[in-house]
Amino acid sequence: MDDKSGLIKEFKRDDSLDYLKVLKALKEIPFPVGKNLLIDFLKGVSKNASIRDNDLNSLSLFGSFKKDNLKDILDNLINNSLIESSSADFNKFIKVLRLTERGKQEISNPQLYKNKIKNNFNHSKTIITEEDEIKFKELNILLEKFNDYQKKAIISENEKILCIAGAGSGKTTVLTKRIEFLVKYKGINPNKILAITFTRKAREEMQYRLVDLGINTNVETFNSFSEKILLKHENQIYGRKMNVISYGNKVMAIMSALSDLGLTMNQVIEIYFSDSQRRNKTSEQLSNTLMNDCFFILEYFKSRNDEFYDFSEDAFGKDKPAAKTIYNICKHLKKYMDLSGLRDYTDQIIETIKFFESNKQYIPEFEYVLVDEYQDVNSMQIKLLNLLKPKNLFCVGDPRQSIFGWRGSDINYILKFQEKYPESEIITLIKNYRSTNHLVNLMNSSIRIMSLPDLENSYEDEKKISLLNFDSEEKEMNFVISEILSSDLSKDDIFVLSRTNYQLTELSKFMKQKNIPHILKTDDFLNGSTAKKGEVTLATIHSIKGLEAHKVFIIGCNEINFPCKASDHPVIEMIKIDNYDKEEEERRLFYVAISRAKKELFLTYTGKKPTYFINSEMLKIISGDDF
């Protein structure tokens, strides 16, 4: 025995491919089965009459699954479109499970497990050396307000740095302070520094902070940087005037497409949306969603560097007519944009890349490039960064908050940063300055499956976390309104968050009746607008990222919404976005929602039980048993 202690080392079984047993079982069983029958089959429940009557206990996979997480695996496979739940042929009221085409492909070429973060990220603890501490003292005037990990991120001399910045850990301040260090302490020319943010609002915030420090440098979004290049070399690139497509242009384009196809908007809405997706929405809202979805398709194909093809060929059954109609509309939109000299946001980056690849002499030279929200970059943005080829690259982000896989973002760029840059340094910011100790504990518990280091709280306070069940959505909304009306807080320090647009639009109607001023931020409008003084913010979680409030309500915390079983955007299923684990992203989305709260958090839901994202450890924290 090699182990000198005389003890046999514990063997830890790799369960990352367990899900394949479920897929193979559905293939092995000669007819579609319900969820309960499939679970009994895999668990080896021989007393199940259907198993005995159909001789299923003689099949090779009968009784092959011994663990207790089978239901979670099934939900994950359904969320990732490897299994579909649909009505049985013999009775439309009975739901059965079937393998999808993707599910069949997964059996022969497993991909889902490769997207699990715990299989992709080796995290090492950030070490503060004696040399670091000496430098910290020398630069005390600059660094005195920061913790050691922040200090290291601000002044590290490594050429390639990834800063993993947990929720509320001060990443924007660290980014801004690092630029101040480079300009004022290292004497770097501000013109040789480029900071890239993801949103216009984040860009404006960073510019404001830097100007306040007396620094004027290049702060851009990926799109504003690209647009400046395209405008500067417009004649050379296009030989004609080009414009970024506006909302008005989009309306004109969609009307032209419908006219050419001999369709009305109402006809397409009937074809495209299901009854439930149309429910409680105005014609204008549906038209807007449809238009945005069509343009999303065009941008999605371009962002993946894929040729635009007839994706309706991949659709089955009832989805095929809708997919064909949307494909035809998109084909017309593409032609309209080409003829009208219009480019979208993805075109900005793609055409900048093409120009740089053919004209390397025009690539601007930066000594330092700093990238915010690195967990959300896509392949085109990485290609642009590669072309800039900065000697010094500082990327900051948080894998826990990667929530835009459906839009083409790829979390693997942050997970595999050190693989790409072997000499790079990983600095982790783990001190949360936003939330109470109880909320930080809850956040850590919600995302523990990712195997990332826990965040530490910076202050303790009274526990104000509630999980509340209601008989109906109306009672749930009335509770939220009652709490808002009775609160002493300024209304702009209150968020109401939900997974879907529908819940918010309904709540907004109630709040209008009660004359409660509020702003509505939904997925269709991922903009930087924030609440004015005295306005409550109603927002989908996707649209609230980066913001915080004293009191946060997360409504609809059941298994219908977390992970989300429905979508207001059928196109996302149509074009088979399949390069990320949807359940993991949904879990991260729940984490983002929780981490917005500074002091108080209300988790509300209807139905028999809350989402399984609220695990047993979280329930103990909520009930007060965490210490």
N, C-alpha and C positions, 0 to 999 in steps of 0.2 A: 504494500500500500504506500503510495507516494506521499500522502498527507501525513506529516510528522506528528500531528496532534492525535493521530489514531482514529479520527472521526471520518466517516465517509461524507464527502461533499454532497450537499443537497442537489439533486438533479431538477432543474427548472425546465419544464416542458414548454416548447415553443407552440403556442396556440394560434399563431397568426394566420394559419391556413385552415382553421376549423370550419370556416364558412363554406369551404368547397364541399364538405360533406353534405351540407344542406342542398346545394345546387345539384350535386350528383344524385342525391335521394330523389329530388323532383324528376330527374331524368330517368332514374331506375324504376320508379313507381309508374305503372302503365296507364294511369289516368290522373286528371287534375284532382288535387286533394285540398281540403280546408286546412287552416293553420293548426287547429287542435289535433287533427289526425296526423299531420306531418310531424308535429312535436312528439306525439305518442309513438309514432313509428321510429323516430330517431332515438327516443329514450328507451325503446324496447318494452312498451306497455302491451303485453300479449293479451290482457283481458279485454282490450278494445275490440268490440264485435266486428267493426269494419276491417280491422287488421286480420282477424281470424277468418272471416268470410271470404276475403280476397287473397288469402294465403300470403299476405305481405311479410309475415314473420320468417318466410323462407328466403327473402331477398338479402343480399350481402350487407347492406347498410342498416338493416334492422338492429336497433339497440347499440348503434355505434357511437352515440353521443352521450357522454356522462356528466358534462358540466351543467351549471344552472343558468347560463346566460343565453340559452337558445332563442328565447323570445327577442332579446336585444339584437342578436345576429340576424334574425328574420326581418326585424324592422329596418336594420341597416341595409340589407339586401334589397328590400322594397324601395327604400329611399334612394338607393343608387341604381335603380331601374334594372337590376339583375333578375328580379322576380316581379311579376305583376299580380295584383289581386283584382280579380274581375268576376262577374256573375257567371254562375255555372250554366251550361247549355240547357240542363234539364229544369232549372229553377232560377229565375233572375234574382230572387231574394237571398240566395245562398252564394257566399263568396268563396272562390277557390283560388289556389295559387298555381301559377304557370311560369316556367322558365321563359325569359325574353331571349331574343337573339343575342343580346349582349351577355346574358347569363350563360348561354351555350358557349360563347367565345371565351368567357372567363374560365370555364372548366379546363379548356385546352391551353389557355394562355393567361394564367392568373396575374392580374394587375392591381386589384383593389388593395391587397396587403402592402404593396410597395408604397402606397400613398399614406400609410399610417405614420404619423410624425415620430412615434417612439422607435420606428424602424429606420429613421432617416437622420436623426440628430443626436450626436454625441456631445453632451454639454460638459464643459470643464469649469471648475470654480475659478473666478477671477482672483488672482493673487496680488496683494499689495506688497511690494518689495521695500527694502530699506532705502534703495535708490529712489523709489517713488516718493517715500515719505520726506526725503531730503528736498526733492523738487517741490513738493507741496508747501514746505516751509518757506522756500525761496520765493514762491509765487503766492504767498498768503494773501496779499492785497486782492489778487484776482480770485482766489479760490476759497476764501474763508467761509463762505456761506454754504459750501457744498460738502457732501459726504465723500469718503475716499474713492468710491467707485466712480462717482460723477467727476471727481477731480482727475482721475486717471483717463477717463474718456475725453476730457477737455484738453489735456496737454500731452497725451501719448504721442511719441515720435514714430510709431510704426507706420509704414507706408500704406498698408491695407488694414482697416479696422472695421469690425462689425460690432455695433453696440446693441445688445439685446435689452430693450428698455420696456420693462413691465408697465402695466397700467398705473398712471399717476406718479411715475418715477421721475418726471421732469425732463423728458427728452427734448422738447423744444428749447427749453432754457439751456440745456447742455449743448445743443447744436449751435445756438446763437453765441454762447460763451466760447465755444471752440473757435468760431470765426473771429471773435474779438482777440483770442489768444494768438491766432495766426497773424492777424494784422498788426496788433499793438506790441506783441512780445517777440514774434519771430520776424517781423518786418516784411511779411508777404504782401505783394502788391494786390490790393482788393480786386483789380481787374483780372487777376489770375486765379480768382476763387469763384466757383460756381456752386450754389446751393439749389437743390431741386426738391420741391415739395409736390404734393399730389393735388391739392385743391387751391383755387384762387384765394380762398379765405386764409389758408395756412401761409400762403406766399405773402399776403398783405400783412399778416401778423408778424412774420419774421422780418420783413422789410421795416416795419414800424419799430420793432425792438432794436434793430441794427442802427437805424437812423438816430434813435435815442442815445446810442453809444457813440455816435459820430462816425459811423462806418457806412460807406456807400459801395456795395458790392453787387454781384450778379445773383439775384434770387429769382428763380423761374419755376414754373411747372414744366413738365415734359412738353406740354402743348405750347405754352407761351415761348419756350426756347426754340422749338421747331418752327413756329410761325414767324419768328423774327428772322430765322435763316431763310425761309421760303420767300418772305417779302424782300429781303435784301438781294436775293438772286432770282427774282421772279422771271425776268426776261430770259435769263439763261436756262432756267428749269422748264418753263412752260411756253415761252414765246407769246404769251397772252395774259390778260388779266384774269386772276382766279380769286374766288372769295370763299371764306368759311361758311358752310351752310347755316342758315338761321332758321328759327322756328317758322317764320313765314315761308321760306323756301321749301321747308319740309311739307307744309300744308299744300302748297302749289304742286309739289312733286307727287304727293299721294293722290291728289285729285286728278292729275294728269294720268297716272297709272290706272286708276279706277275707270276713267273715261275710256282709255284705250282698250281695257278689258271688258267694257260693257257691263260694269258692276256698280252698284250703289254702296255707300258706306254701311248702311243698315244690313244689306245682304251679306257683306263680308263679316260684320260683327256676329250675325247669326251663325255663320259657318265656323268662325274662329273661336269664339268663346262658348263655354258650356253654360247651362242654365244657372248654375251656382256662381260662376264667374260674372255673369251679367246682373245677378241679383243686387238690388239696392245701389246700382250705379247709373249715372245719367248717360245719355247718348254721347255727350261731349267727353266725359271721362273715358268711356270705352273707345271712342275714336282716337283720343290722345294716346291711350295705352297701345292700341293697334299700330298707330303710326310710329311710336317710339320703338316698338318691338321689331317692326320691319327694318328700321334703320339700324337697330341693334344687330340684326342678322348680318347686314353688310359689314359693319365694323368688326363683328366677331370673326368672320372668315378672314378678313384682312389682318387682324391682330395675331392670328395663328399662322399667317403666311400661307393660307390654303386657297386653292382656286375655288371660285364660287361655282358650286355645282347644284344640280337638282336634288336637294335634300329630301324631297317628297318621296323619292325612290326608296328611302330607308324607313318610311312610315308604314304602319300596318292598320288594317281594319278601318275603324271610324276616324282615325287621325289622318288618313291619306288625303281625302278631299280638302281638308283645311290646310294641310302642308302644301299641297299643289297650288292652292289659291295664293297662299302667302309667298311661295317661291315665285309665281308669275308676277306678283306685285313688286317683289324685290328686284326682279330682273328689269322691270320698267324703271324703277327708282335709280338703279345703277346707270342705265342708259341716259336718263334725264340729267343726272348729276354730271356725267361726262360731257353731254352736249351744252349744258348751262355753265360750265366752268366752275363747279362747286366742289369743295373738298370738306370732308368731315374730320373729326378729331384724330381718328386713326390714320387717315391720309396724311395729316400733318407730320406725324412721326415717320411713316413709311417713306414718304417722298423726301424727307430730310435725309434719311438713311441712304436712299438711292443716290441722292446728290453727293453725299459725302463719299460713298463707295467709288463713284466715278471721278470725283474731284477732291482728292485727299488734301490738296493744297489749301482748300477753303475750310478745313476742319479747324475750329478755334482751339487754341492751346490753353489749357488750364493746368496750373500746378496742383490745385486741390479741388476735388469734387466731393460734395457732401450730399447724400441722398436720404430723404426722410421717408417714413412708411415703407421701408424696403420689403416688408412681408407681402406687399400688394403689387410688386412689379410683374410685368408680363414679358414675353419673349422679345417683343419689339423694343421695349424700353431698355432691356438688357443689351440688345444689339447696338442701340444708340450709345449707351455708356461704354461699350467695348470699343466703338469707333473713336470716342473722345480720348480713350486710352490715357487717363490721368495717372501720373506717377503716384499720387496720394489719393486714396479713396476711403471715405468714411461713410459707412451706411448704418442707419439706425432704424430699428423696427422691432416688432414683437410677434413671434409665431402664434402666440395665443390669440392675437387679434386679426388673423388673416381670414377675411370674410367675403372676398370678392372673386372666388374661384369661378363662379358662374359668369363672370365678366371677362374671363381669360387670364386673371392673375394666377401666378404659380408659386405656391409656398416653398417649393424646393429650392428656389434661388437663395432664400435666406437660410434654409436648413443646410445647404451644401456650399455655403460661402467659403468655408475653410478648405473644402475639397478643391475649389477653384483657385484659391489663393493660399497655398500651404504655409507660407510664412506669415500669414495674417494673425492678428490678435483679436480675440473675442473678449469683450468687456460687458459684464452683465450688471444692469441697474435693478436692484431688487427692493429698494426702499420705496414704499408707497406713501406719498404725502397727501393723498386725496381723501382716503376713506378711514373710518374707524377700525379698530382692531377686529371687531366682529365681522364687519363687511369684508375685510381682507382675508380673514379665515374662510369665509363663505366663498370668495372668489377662488382661493387656492383649492378648496375642495371640489369646486365645480369643474376644474380643468386638470385635476391630478392625473388623469389618464394619459395626458401628454408627456408625462415624465420630465417636465421642466422644473427648475428650482422654485420653491415657494417665494412669494413676495413677503416682505416684512412690513408691519405697520409702523407708523411714526408716532401715533398717539392713541390713547385709549379713551373710550367714552361709553356712555350707556348704550346697551343693545337695543336697537330699534329696527328689527327685521320681523316682518309678519308674512305668514303664508295663509291665505284666506280662500275658502271655498264658497261659491254662491250657487243658488238654484237656477239662475238664468243670467244671460249676458246683460239684461236690463238692470237687474239688481247689482251686478258687478259694476256697471257704469255709474249707477246712482251712488254706490259707495264711494267711488273715486271722486265724483263731483262733490259729495258731502264733505269728504276730507279736504278737498281743495278750498271749499268755501269757509270751512272752520279753521283753516291754518292761518297762523300769524305771519307766515313767511311771505316775502314778496313773491308774486305769482311767477316771475321769471326765474325763480330758483326752484321750480317744480317741473319735472318731466313726467309725461305719461308715454310709455313705450309699448310697442306691440310688434309682433312678427309680420303682420299683414296690413295692407292699406285699409281693408274693409273695416276692421275693428275701430280704426281711428276716425274714419269718415262718419261712422255711426256715433261715436262719442262726441265728435265735433257738433253734430246736430243737437245732441242733448245740451252741450255747453252753450250753444247759441241761444237755446230756449231759456237758459239761466243767466244769460248776459255775462258769461265769463270770457274775458278777452283771451285769445289764444292764437298760436300760429300752428299751421298744419304742415308737417314735413313728411312726404311720402317717397316711396322708392322711385316713382316716376320723375321726381324732381330732386335728384341728389345734388342740392345746391348748398351754398355757404350761408344762407340767410339764418339769422338767429332771432330769438324773441326780443321784442322791445320791452322796455320797463313795464311791468305789470301784466305781461302776457305769459300764460302757461304754454309750454312746448308740448305738442302732441307729435310723436315721431315714430317712424319705423326704425328699427335698430340700425339698419344699414345707413340711414341718413343722419344718425346722431353721433357717429364715431368721432372721438376727439373732444367731445363736450362733456360737461359735468353739471350736477345740480345737487342741492342740499337734500331734497326729497325726490325719490324716484318710484313710480308705479310701473310694474311690468304686468300688463293685463294678458289674459288668455294663456296662462302658464300650464296648459294641458298637452296631451300627446297629439292633439290635432295640429297644434301650432309649433311645438318644439319636440322633435323635428317637424318642420312644416310639411303637412300632407298635401296641401293645395298650393296653387300658384295663380297669381293674377296674370301671369305671362306664359301662355301655352308654348310659345316659341322656344323656351329654355329646354323643354322636353323634345321639341321637334328636331332641333339640330344636334341632339345627343351630346350635350356637354358632359364629357365622361372622364376627364383627366384629374379629378379630385374626389376625395371621399366626402360625399354630401353630409353624412351624419356627423363626421368630425367638424365640418365647417358650421353646421347648425349648433353644435355644442359650443364652438368658439363664439358664435353669435350670441348665445345665451350669456356667456362670460362677459362679452362686451357690454351687454345690457346691465348686468349686475354691477360692473365696475364703473358705471357712470355715477353711482350714488356716493355722496360724501358722508351723510349722517343717517338717513332713513331710507328703508327699502320695503315696499309692499309688493309681494308676489300674489297675484289673484288669478283664480281660475274657476271654470264651471265644469261639471261632469263628476265622475266618480273619484278620479284621482289626478294628482298633478303630473306633469311631465317627469319621465324617468331621469331627465337631466338633473333633477333635484334628488340627489342620492341620499343614502342613509346618514352619511357623515354630515351633509348639509342640514338634514332634518334635525340632527342633534344640536347643531349650532343655532338654528332658528328657535328651537324649544328651550335653549339656554343651558344645554348640557356640554358645551364645548370646553369648559374649564373645570 
